[in-house]
Amino acid sequence: MLSKISKTALALLLAGGIVGCSQKAEPVEKPKAEPKVEQVEKVDTKAVENQRTVNYLTAVSNSTTNSGKVAKEIGALFQKASMHPQLLKNEDWKSDLSKEYDRVQADYDTVKGYRDVPEQYANAHKTLLQGYDYFMQSRVKIMEAVNEINADKMQEGLDLIGKSTEYITKSTDELMSVPVSK
């Protein structure tokens, strides 16, 4: 794209060539190059915010969906143990239970480490973290209960799972209630 000065100089040069120049004519100075100005792309802040929201909701959804599946696996392990109480003393069963809790811990770490939480989801995020925290507290109580064969600690652990479920459900409801901008 030529500037006005460049266009004028080009027009004069062309006109001089068409009309003819005498030797007495003064040479035309080349126009000085104007400094290039980089055009800055306009950032669509609404699009950026929408992408942040999508990224956050996807990350949370992936983690909570996975944790939900793992919680079912933990429930299945306890179902087996209720039918076969000797499993509570079985090291492989304990290891399987611990591995399932490790998977929930990984999801919790992912959610806890998420730093780009959109403002409209900040409260729901805190509630979700509290739910995960209760779930991880249940691990401590339940593993102690299994190792000690202690029904009271087992009940405390199960109560913490109930509290965890309450908070995670509340968080999910909050996340779903926030209107998505278009």
ZAMARPA-455585 format. One record per residue: residue number from 1; z, x, y of N, C-alpha, C in turn. Coordinates in steps of 0.2 Angstrom, whole numbers, padded with zeros to 4 digits. Each point is the difference from the previous one (the first is absolute). Layout:
<kolkols>
+-----+-------+-------+-------+-------+-------+-------+-------+-------+-------+
|  nr |   n.Z |   n.X |   n.Y |  ca.Z |  ca.X |  ca.Y |   c.Z |   c.X |   c.Y |
+-----+-------+-------+-------+-------+-------+-------+-------+-------+-------+
| NUM |     Z |     X |     Y |     Z |     X |     Y |     Z |     X |     Y |
...
+-----+-------+-------+-------+-------+-------+-------+-------+-------+-------+
</kolkols>
This chain:
<kolkols>
+-----+-------+-------+-------+-------+-------+-------+-------+-------+-------+
|  nr |   n.Z |   n.X |   n.Y |  ca.Z |  ca.X |  ca.Y |   c.Z |   c.X |   c.Y |
+-----+-------+-------+-------+-------+-------+-------+-------+-------+-------+
|   1 |  0000 |  0004 | -0006 |  0000 | -0004 |  0006 |  0000 |  0005 |  0006 |
|   2 | -0005 | -0002 |  0004 | -0001 |  0005 |  0006 |  0005 | -0003 |  0006 |
|   3 |  0002 |  0004 |  0004 |  0004 | -0002 |  0006 | -0005 | -0002 |  0005 |
|   4 |  0003 | -0003 |  0006 | -0005 | -0002 |  0005 | -0003 |  0006 |  0003 |
|   5 |  0004 |  0006 |  0001 | -0003 |  0006 |  0003 | -0006 |  0003 | -0004 |
|   6 |  0002 |  0000 | -0007 | -0005 |  0002 | -0004 | -0007 | -0004 |  0000 |
|   7 |  0001 | -0006 |  0000 | -0005 | -0005 |  0000 | -0005 |  0001 |  0006 |
|   8 |  0004 |  0001 |  0006 | -0004 |  0001 |  0006 | -0003 |  0007 |  0000 |
|   9 |  0003 |  0005 | -0002 | -0004 |  0006 | -0001 | -0006 |  0000 | -0004 |
|  10 |  0001 | -0003 | -0006 | -0005 | -0001 | -0005 | -0006 | -0004 |  0004 |
|  11 |  0002 | -0005 |  0003 | -0006 | -0004 |  0004 | -0003 |  0004 |  0005 |
|  12 |  0003 |  0004 |  0004 | -0003 |  0005 |  0005 | -0004 |  0005 | -0004 |
|  13 |  0002 |  0002 | -0005 | -0004 |  0005 | -0004 | -0006 | -0003 | -0002 |
|  14 |  0000 | -0006 | -0003 | -0006 | -0003 | -0003 | -0004 | -0002 |  0006 |
|  15 |  0003 | -0002 |  0005 | -0005 | -0002 |  0006 | -0003 |  0006 |  0003 |
|  16 |  0003 |  0006 |  0000 | -0003 |  0006 |  0003 | -0005 |  0002 | -0005 |
|  17 |  0000 | -0001 | -0006 | -0005 |  0002 | -0005 | -0006 | -0004 |  0000 |
|  18 |  0001 | -0007 |  0002 | -0005 | -0004 |  0000 | -0004 |  0001 |  0007 |
|  19 |  0003 |  0000 |  0005 | -0003 |  0001 |  0007 | -0003 |  0007 |  0001 |
|  20 |  0004 |  0005 | -0003 | -0003 |  0007 |  0001 |  0005 |  0003 |  0005 |
|  21 |  0001 |  0006 | -0002 |  0005 |  0004 |  0005 | -0004 |  0006 |  0003 |
|  22 |  0001 |  0001 |  0006 | -0003 |  0006 |  0003 |  0004 |  0005 | -0001 |
|  23 | -0002 |  0006 |  0001 |  0004 |  0006 | -0001 |  0005 |  0001 |  0005 |
|  24 |  0000 | -0004 |  0005 |  0005 |  0001 |  0006 |  0006 | -0005 | -0002 |
|  25 | -0001 | -0004 | -0005 |  0005 | -0004 | -0002 |  0006 |  0004 | -0003 |
|  26 |  0006 | -0002 |  0002 |  0006 |  0003 | -0002 |  0001 | -0002 | -0008 |
|  27 |  0002 |  0005 | -0004 |  0002 | -0002 | -0007 |  0005 | -0005 |  0000 |
|  28 |  0000 | -0004 | -0005 |  0005 | -0005 | -0001 |  0006 |  0003 | -0004 |
|  29 |  0006 | -0001 |  0003 |  0005 |  0003 | -0004 |  0002 | -0004 | -0006 |
|  30 |  0001 |  0003 | -0005 |  0002 | -0004 | -0006 |  0007 | -0003 |  0001 |
|  31 |  0001 | -0006 | -0002 |  0006 | -0003 |  0001 |  0006 |  0003 | -0004 |
|  32 |  0005 |  0001 |  0003 |  0006 |  0003 | -0004 |  0002 | -0006 | -0005 |
|  33 |  0002 |  0003 | -0006 |  0002 | -0004 | -0005 |  0007 | -0003 |  0002 |
|  34 |  0001 | -0006 | -0001 |  0006 | -0003 |  0002 |  0005 |  0001 | -0006 |
|  35 |  0006 |  0001 |  0001 |  0005 |  0001 | -0006 |  0000 | -0007 | -0004 |
|  36 | -0001 |  0002 | -0007 |  0000 | -0006 | -0005 |  0007 | -0003 |  0000 |
|  37 |  0001 | -0006 |  0000 |  0006 | -0004 |  0000 |  0000 | -0003 | -0007 |
|  38 |  0005 |  0001 | -0004 |  0000 | -0003 | -0006 |  0002 | -0007 |  0000 |
|  39 | -0003 | -0004 | -0003 |  0002 | -0007 |  0000 |  0006 | -0001 | -0005 |
|  40 |  0005 | -0003 |  0002 |  0006 | -0001 | -0004 | -0001 | -0007 | -0003 |
|  41 |  0000 | -0001 | -0007 | -0001 | -0006 | -0003 |  0006 | -0005 |  0002 |
|  42 | -0001 | -0006 |  0002 |  0005 | -0004 |  0001 |  0003 | -0002 | -0007 |
|  43 |  0007 |  0001 |  0000 |  0003 | -0002 | -0006 |  0002 | -0007 |  0000 |
|  44 | -0001 | -0004 | -0005 |  0001 | -0007 | -0001 |  0007 |  0000 | -0003 |
|  45 |  0005 | -0001 |  0005 |  0007 |  0000 | -0002 |  0002 | -0006 | -0005 |
|  46 | -0003 | -0005 |  0001 |  0001 | -0006 | -0005 | -0002 |  0002 | -0007 |
|  47 | -0006 |  0003 |  0000 | -0003 |  0002 | -0007 |  0005 |  0005 | -0003 |
|  48 |  0003 |  0005 |  0004 |  0004 |  0005 | -0002 |  0007 | -0003 | -0003 |
|  49 |  0002 | -0005 |  0004 |  0006 | -0004 | -0002 | -0001 | -0004 | -0006 |
|  50 | -0005 | -0003 | -0001 | -0002 | -0004 | -0006 |  0000 |  0005 | -0006 |
|  51 | -0003 |  0006 |  0001 | -0001 |  0005 | -0006 |  0007 |  0002 | -0002 |
|  52 |  0005 |  0001 |  0005 |  0007 |  0002 | -0001 |  0003 | -0005 | -0004 |
|  53 | -0001 | -0006 |  0002 |  0003 | -0006 | -0004 | -0003 |  0000 | -0007 |
|  54 | -0006 |  0000 | -0001 | -0003 |  0000 | -0007 |  0003 |  0006 | -0004 |
|  55 |  0000 |  0006 |  0003 |  0003 |  0006 | -0004 |  0007 | -0001 | -0002 |
|  56 |  0004 | -0003 |  0005 |  0007 | -0001 | -0002 |  0001 | -0005 | -0005 |
|  57 | -0004 | -0006 |  0001 |  0001 | -0006 | -0005 | -0003 |  0003 | -0007 |
|  58 | -0005 |  0004 |  0000 | -0002 |  0002 | -0007 |  0005 |  0005 | -0003 |
|  59 |  0002 |  0004 |  0004 |  0005 |  0005 | -0003 |  0006 | -0004 | -0003 |
|  60 |  0003 | -0005 |  0004 |  0006 | -0003 | -0002 | -0002 | -0005 | -0006 |
|  61 | -0006 | -0003 |  0000 | -0002 | -0004 | -0005 |  0000 |  0004 | -0007 |
|  62 | -0003 |  0006 |  0001 | -0001 |  0004 | -0006 |  0007 |  0002 | -0003 |
|  63 |  0004 |  0002 |  0004 |  0007 |  0002 | -0002 |  0004 | -0006 | -0003 |
|  64 |  0000 | -0005 |  0003 |  0004 | -0006 | -0002 | -0003 | -0003 | -0006 |
|  65 | -0007 |  0000 | -0001 | -0003 | -0003 | -0006 |  0002 |  0005 | -0006 |
|  66 | -0001 |  0006 |  0001 |  0002 |  0005 | -0005 |  0007 | -0001 | -0002 |
|  67 |  0005 |  0000 |  0005 |  0007 | -0001 | -0001 |  0001 | -0006 | -0004 |
|  68 | -0003 | -0006 |  0001 |  0001 | -0006 | -0003 | -0002 |  0001 | -0007 |
|  69 | -0005 |  0003 | -0002 | -0002 |  0001 | -0007 |  0005 |  0005 | -0003 |
|  70 |  0002 |  0005 |  0003 |  0005 |  0004 | -0003 |  0007 | -0004 | -0001 |
|  71 |  0002 | -0004 |  0004 |  0006 | -0004 |  0000 | -0001 | -0005 | -0007 |
|  72 | -0006 | -0002 | -0001 | -0001 | -0004 | -0006 |  0001 |  0004 | -0006 |
|  73 | -0002 |  0007 |  0000 |  0001 |  0004 | -0006 |  0007 |  0002 | -0001 |
|  74 |  0004 |  0000 |  0006 |  0007 |  0001 | -0001 |  0003 | -0006 | -0003 |
|  75 | -0002 | -0006 |  0002 |  0002 | -0006 | -0003 | -0001 |  0000 | -0007 |
|  76 | -0006 |  0002 | -0002 | -0002 |  0000 | -0007 |  0004 |  0005 | -0004 |
|  77 |  0002 |  0006 |  0003 |  0005 |  0004 | -0004 |  0006 | -0003 | -0001 |
|  78 |  0003 | -0003 |  0005 |  0006 | -0004 | -0001 |  0000 | -0006 | -0005 |
|  79 | -0006 | -0003 |  0000 | -0001 | -0005 | -0005 |  0001 |  0003 | -0007 |
|  80 | -0004 |  0005 | -0001 |  0001 |  0004 | -0006 |  0007 |  0002 | -0002 |
|  81 |  0004 |  0002 |  0005 |  0007 |  0002 | -0001 |  0004 | -0006 | -0002 |
|  82 | -0002 | -0005 |  0003 |  0005 | -0006 | -0001 | -0001 | -0003 | -0007 |
|  83 | -0006 |  0001 | -0003 | -0002 | -0001 | -0007 |  0003 |  0005 | -0005 |
|  84 |  0000 |  0006 |  0003 |  0002 |  0006 | -0004 |  0005 |  0004 |  0004 |
|  85 |  0006 | -0002 |  0000 |  0005 |  0004 |  0004 |  0001 |  0007 | -0001 |
|  86 | -0002 |  0002 | -0006 |  0001 |  0007 | -0002 | -0005 |  0005 |  0005 |
|  87 | -0005 | -0004 |  0003 | -0004 |  0004 |  0004 |  0003 |  0003 |  0006 |
|  88 |  0006 | -0003 |  0002 |  0003 |  0002 |  0006 |  0003 |  0007 | -0001 |
|  89 |  0001 |  0002 | -0007 |  0002 |  0007 | -0001 | -0006 |  0005 | -0002 |
|  90 | -0006 | -0003 |  0000 | -0006 |  0004 | -0002 | -0003 |  0004 |  0006 |
|  91 |  0000 |  0006 | -0001 | -0002 |  0005 |  0006 | -0008 | -0001 |  0002 |
|  92 | -0004 | -0002 | -0005 | -0007 | -0002 |  0002 |  0000 | -0006 |  0004 |
|  93 |  0004 | -0005 | -0001 |  0000 | -0006 |  0004 |  0003 |  0001 |  0007 |
|  94 |  0005 |  0004 |  0000 |  0003 |  0002 |  0006 | -0005 |  0004 |  0004 |
|  95 | -0004 |  0004 | -0003 | -0005 |  0004 |  0003 | -0006 | -0004 |  0003 |
|  96 | -0002 | -0005 | -0004 | -0005 | -0005 |  0002 |  0003 | -0004 |  0006 |
|  97 |  0006 | -0002 |  0000 |  0003 | -0003 |  0006 |  0000 |  0004 |  0006 |
|  98 |  0002 |  0006 | -0001 |  0000 |  0005 |  0006 | -0007 |  0001 |  0003 |
|  99 | -0005 |  0001 | -0005 | -0007 |  0001 |  0003 | -0003 | -0006 |  0004 |
| 100 |  0002 | -0006 | -0002 | -0002 | -0006 |  0003 |  0003 |  0000 |  0007 |
| 101 |  0007 |  0002 |  0001 |  0003 |  0000 |  0006 | -0003 |  0006 |  0004 |
| 102 | -0002 |  0005 | -0003 | -0004 |  0005 |  0004 | -0006 | -0002 |  0003 |
| 103 | -0004 | -0005 | -0003 | -0006 | -0003 |  0003 |  0002 | -0004 |  0006 |
| 104 |  0006 | -0004 |  0000 |  0002 | -0004 |  0005 |  0002 |  0005 |  0006 |
| 105 |  0003 |  0006 | -0002 |  0002 |  0004 |  0005 | -0006 |  0003 |  0004 |
| 106 | -0005 |  0002 | -0004 | -0006 |  0002 |  0003 | -0003 | -0005 |  0005 |
| 107 |  0000 | -0006 | -0001 | -0002 | -0006 |  0004 |  0004 |  0000 |  0006 |
| 108 |  0007 |  0000 | -0001 |  0004 |  0000 |  0006 | -0001 |  0006 |  0004 |
| 109 | -0001 |  0006 | -0002 | -0001 |  0006 |  0004 | -0007 | -0001 |  0004 |
| 110 | -0005 | -0003 | -0003 | -0006 | -0001 |  0003 |  0001 | -0005 |  0006 |
| 111 |  0004 | -0005 | -0001 |  0001 | -0005 |  0006 |  0005 |  0003 |  0005 |
| 112 |  0005 |  0004 | -0002 |  0005 |  0003 |  0004 | -0004 |  0005 |  0004 |
| 113 | -0005 |  0003 | -0002 | -0003 |  0006 |  0003 | -0006 | -0003 |  0005 |
| 114 | -0001 | -0006 | -0001 | -0006 | -0003 |  0004 |  0002 |  0000 |  0008 |
| 115 | -0004 |  0004 |  0004 |  0002 |  0001 |  0007 | -0004 | -0004 |  0005 |
| 116 | -0005 | -0003 | -0002 | -0004 | -0004 |  0005 |  0001 | -0007 | -0001 |
| 117 |  0006 | -0002 |  0000 |  0001 | -0007 | -0001 | -0001 | -0004 |  0007 |
| 118 | -0005 | -0005 | -0001 | -0001 | -0004 |  0006 |  0006 | -0003 |  0003 |
| 119 |  0001 | -0001 |  0006 |  0006 | -0002 |  0003 |  0001 | -0007 | -0002 |
| 120 | -0005 | -0005 | -0001 |  0002 | -0007 | -0002 |  0003 |  0000 | -0007 |
| 121 | -0001 |  0006 | -0004 |  0003 |  0000 | -0007 |  0006 |  0004 |  0000 |
| 122 |  0003 |  0003 |  0005 |  0006 |  0004 |  0000 |  0006 | -0003 | -0004 |
| 123 |  0001 | -0006 |  0002 |  0006 | -0004 | -0003 | -0001 | -0001 | -0007 |
| 124 | -0006 | -0002 | -0002 | -0001 | -0001 | -0007 |  0000 |  0006 | -0004 |
| 125 | -0002 |  0006 |  0003 |  0000 |  0006 | -0003 |  0007 |  0002 | -0002 |
| 126 |  0005 | -0001 |  0005 |  0007 |  0002 | -0001 |  0003 | -0004 | -0005 |
| 127 | -0002 | -0006 | -0001 |  0003 | -0005 | -0005 | -0003 |  0002 | -0007 |
| 128 | -0006 |  0002 |  0000 | -0003 |  0003 | -0006 |  0004 |  0006 | -0002 |
| 129 |  0001 |  0005 |  0004 |  0003 |  0006 | -0002 |  0007 | -0002 | -0002 |
| 130 |  0004 | -0005 |  0003 |  0006 | -0001 | -0003 |  0000 | -0003 | -0007 |
| 131 | -0005 | -0004 | -0001 | -0001 | -0003 | -0007 | -0001 |  0006 | -0005 |
| 132 | -0004 |  0005 |  0002 | -0001 |  0005 | -0005 |  0006 |  0004 |  0000 |
| 133 |  0004 |  0001 |  0005 |  0006 |  0004 |  0000 |  0005 | -0004 | -0005 |
| 134 |  0000 | -0006 |  0000 |  0005 | -0004 | -0005 | -0003 |  0001 | -0007 |
| 135 | -0006 |  0000 | -0001 | -0003 |  0001 | -0007 |  0002 |  0007 | -0002 |
| 136 | -0001 |  0005 |  0004 |  0002 |  0007 | -0002 |  0008 |  0001 | -0001 |
| 137 |  0004 | -0004 |  0003 |  0007 |  0000 | -0001 |  0001 | -0003 | -0007 |
| 138 | -0004 | -0005 | -0001 |  0001 | -0003 | -0007 | -0001 |  0005 | -0006 |
| 139 | -0005 |  0004 |  0002 | -0001 |  0005 | -0005 |  0006 |  0004 | -0002 |
| 140 |  0004 |  0002 |  0005 |  0006 |  0004 | -0001 |  0005 | -0004 | -0004 |
| 141 |  0001 | -0006 |  0002 |  0005 | -0004 | -0004 | -0002 | -0002 | -0007 |
| 142 | -0006 | -0001 | -0001 | -0003 | -0002 | -0006 |  0000 |  0006 | -0005 |
| 143 | -0002 |  0006 |  0002 |  0000 |  0006 | -0004 |  0008 |  0002 | -0002 |
| 144 |  0004 | -0001 |  0005 |  0007 |  0001 | -0001 |  0003 | -0005 | -0006 |
| 145 | -0002 | -0006 |  0001 |  0002 | -0005 | -0004 | -0003 |  0001 | -0007 |
| 146 | -0006 |  0002 | -0001 | -0003 |  0002 | -0006 |  0004 |  0006 | -0004 |
| 147 |  0001 |  0005 |  0004 |  0003 |  0006 | -0002 |  0007 | -0001 | -0002 |
| 148 |  0004 | -0005 |  0003 |  0007 | -0001 | -0001 |  0001 | -0006 | -0004 |
| 149 | -0006 | -0004 | -0001 |  0001 | -0007 | -0004 |  0005 | -0004 |  0004 |
| 150 | -0001 | -0001 |  0007 |  0004 | -0003 |  0004 | -0003 | -0007 |  0003 |
| 151 |  0002 | -0005 | -0003 | -0003 | -0007 |  0002 |  0001 | -0001 |  0008 |
| 152 |  0006 |  0002 |  0003 |  0001 | -0001 |  0007 | -0005 |  0003 |  0004 |
| 153 | -0001 |  0007 | -0001 | -0005 |  0004 |  0003 | -0007 | -0003 | -0001 |
| 154 | -0002 | -0003 | -0006 | -0006 | -0003 | -0001 | -0001 | -0006 |  0004 |
| 155 |  0005 | -0004 |  0001 |  0000 | -0006 |  0004 | -0001 |  0002 |  0008 |
| 156 |  0003 |  0006 |  0002 | -0001 |  0002 |  0007 | -0007 |  0002 |  0001 |
| 157 | -0003 |  0004 | -0005 | -0007 |  0002 |  0000 | -0005 | -0006 |  0001 |
| 158 |  0002 | -0005 | -0005 | -0005 | -0006 |  0000 |  0001 | -0004 |  0007 |
| 159 |  0006 |  0000 |  0003 |  0001 | -0003 |  0006 | -0004 |  0003 |  0006 |
| 160 |  0000 |  0007 | -0001 | -0004 |  0004 |  0005 | -0007 | -0002 | -0001 |
| 161 | -0003 | -0001 | -0006 | -0007 | -0002 | -0001 | -0001 | -0006 |  0003 |
| 162 |  0005 | -0005 |  0000 | -0001 | -0007 |  0003 |  0000 |  0001 |  0007 |
| 163 |  0004 |  0004 |  0003 |  0000 |  0001 |  0007 | -0007 |  0003 |  0003 |
| 164 | -0002 |  0005 | -0004 | -0006 |  0004 |  0001 | -0006 | -0005 |  0000 |
| 165 |  0000 | -0005 | -0005 | -0005 | -0005 |  0000 |  0000 | -0004 |  0006 |
| 166 |  0006 | -0002 |  0002 |  0001 | -0004 |  0006 | -0003 |  0003 |  0006 |
| 167 |  0001 |  0006 |  0001 | -0002 |  0004 |  0006 | -0008 |  0001 |  0000 |
| 168 | -0002 |  0002 | -0006 | -0008 |  0001 | -0001 | -0003 | -0007 |  0001 |
| 169 |  0002 | -0005 | -0002 | -0003 | -0007 |  0001 |  0000 | -0002 |  0007 |
| 170 |  0006 |  0002 |  0003 |  0000 | -0002 |  0008 | -0005 |  0004 |  0004 |
| 171 |  0000 |  0007 | -0002 | -0005 |  0004 |  0003 | -0007 | -0002 | -0001 |
| 172 | -0002 | -0002 | -0006 | -0006 | -0003 | -0001 | -0002 | -0006 |  0004 |
| 173 |  0005 | -0005 |  0000 | -0001 | -0006 |  0004 | -0001 |  0002 |  0008 |
| 174 |  0004 |  0005 |  0002 | -0001 |  0002 |  0007 | -0007 |  0003 |  0001 |
| 175 | -0002 |  0004 | -0005 | -0007 |  0003 |  0001 | -0005 | -0005 |  0000 |
| 176 |  0001 | -0005 | -0004 | -0005 | -0005 |  0000 |  0000 | -0005 |  0006 |
| 177 |  0005 |  0000 |  0003 |  0001 | -0005 |  0006 | -0003 |  0003 |  0006 |
| 178 | -0001 |  0007 |  0000 | -0003 |  0003 |  0006 | -0007 | -0002 |  0001 |
| 179 | -0003 | -0003 |  0005 | -0007 | -0002 |  0001 | -0004 |  0007 |  0000 |
| 180 | -0005 |  0000 | -0003 | -0005 |  0005 |  0000 | -0005 | -0001 |  0005 |
| 181 |  0000 |  0005 |  0005 | -0005 |  0000 |  0005 | -0007 |  0001 | -0002 |
| 182 | -0005 | -0003 |  0003 | -0007 |  0000 | -0002 | -0004 |  0004 |  0006 |
+-----+-------+-------+-------+-------+-------+-------+-------+-------+-------+
</kolkols>
